[in-house]
């Protein structure tokens, strides 16, 4: 089969940019996560502490799953340099996990009950990293290094969708850290370190998939889309113990990709538009 040159055009150097192409295609859905009641409340600094603790417990659990998925992706590779790159990415995730535990204490993360959205994120990531993907051979039937490298790329495709959305939310919330009790969480995901981590995950995905066929790139796009949806559902599922004013009209409609945002909304949560005051 021929290389894929149509749906995902190559850059000026003839290289596939599947990570950037997927982000451009699905980035509009990022607003569904950014304007969920949970993230709006977090940005305002008014999020109930217990709600945040429950969220961080779920978030920390998923960071462990991401680290395990990176580990599985590493085992499928033969090239030592690429294995080292994935191992460094895994270490970054572990460091973020440890910083959250240190900030909020480990007691709240023991014996947590996963909410359904977190469970679906976990199942999706582990199924992908284990080769349980439509149109892909079962892991036990992967007989060549090339086939195993493809599975590593598919795993990175799923991970990259989550990381790009986290990086986007962190960057968008960077302006809300002043006097915000959740400053540390925002600073972690808006930091240059995490932004670079997200980019490096995408760059590695591009390299691993550079010789992929049309069908193989379509699998990555499908996994990226599924990961994006799972992450948005994850934010929608977070508990709120207080009322939240959200700049949305109607429900989040992912199927029709419809989202109405009231312009000039500035996270002040005032009953009148404070952008018009003063």
Rosetta blueprint (number, residue, H / E / L):
1 X L
2 X L
3 X E
4 X L
5 X L
6 X L
7 X L
8 X L
9 X L
10 X E
11 X L
12 X L
13 X L
14 X L
15 X L
16 X E
17 X L
18 X H
19 X H
20 X H
21 X H
22 X H
23 X H
24 X H
25 X H
26 X H
27 X H
28 X H
29 X H
30 X H
31 X H
32 X H
33 X H
34 X H
35 X L
36 X L
37 X H
38 X H
39 X H
40 X H
41 X H
42 X H
43 X H
44 X H
45 X L
46 X L
47 X L
48 X L
49 X H
50 X H
51 X H
52 X H
53 X H
54 X H
55 X H
56 X H
57 X H
58 X H
59 X H
60 X H
61 X H
62 X H
63 X H
64 X H
65 X H
66 X H
67 X H
68 X H
69 X H
70 X H
71 X H
72 X H
73 X H
74 X H
75 X H
76 X L
77 X L
78 X L
79 X L
80 X H
81 X H
82 X H
83 X H
84 X H
85 X H
86 X H
87 X H
88 X H
89 X H
90 X H
91 X H
92 X H
93 X H
94 X H
95 X H
96 X H
97 X H
98 X H
99 X H
100 X H
101 X H
102 X H
103 X H
104 X H
105 X L
106 X L
107 X H
108 X H
109 X H
110 X L
111 X L
112 X L
113 X L
114 X L
115 X L
116 X H
117 X H
118 X H
119 X H
120 X H
121 X H
122 X H
123 X H
124 X H
125 X H
126 X H
127 X H
128 X H
129 X H
130 X L
131 X L
132 X L
133 X L
134 X L
135 X L
136 X L
137 X L
138 X L
139 X H
140 X H
141 X H
142 X L
143 X L
144 X L
145 X H
146 X H
147 X H
148 X H
149 X H
150 X H
151 X H
152 X H
153 X H
154 X H
155 X H
156 X H
157 X H
158 X H
159 X H
160 X H
161 X H
162 X H
163 X H
164 X H
165 X H
166 X H
167 X H
168 X H
169 X H
170 X H
171 X H
172 X H
173 X L
174 X H
175 X H
176 X H
177 X L
178 X L
179 X L
180 X L
181 X L
182 X L
183 X H
184 X H
185 X H
186 X H
187 X H
188 X H
189 X H
190 X H
191 X L
192 X H
193 X H
194 X H
195 X H
196 X H
197 X H
198 X H
199 X H
200 X H
201 X H
202 X H
203 X H
204 X H
205 X H
206 X H
207 X H
208 X H
209 X L
210 X L
211 X L
212 X L
213 X E
214 X H
215 X H
216 X H
217 X H
218 X H
219 X H
220 X H
221 X H
222 X H
223 X H
224 X H
225 X H
226 X H
227 X H
228 X H
229 X H
230 X H
231 X H
232 X H
233 X H
234 X H
235 X H
236 X H
237 X L
238 X L
239 X L
240 X L
241 X L
242 X L
243 X L
244 X L
245 X L
246 X L
247 X L
248 X E
249 X L
250 X L
251 X L
252 X L
253 X E
254 X L
255 X L
256 X L
257 X L
258 X E
259 X L
260 X L
261 X E
262 X L
263 X L
264 X L
265 X L
266 X L
267 X L
268 X L
269 X L
270 X L
271 X L
272 X L
273 X L
274 X H
275 X H
276 X H
277 X L
278 X L
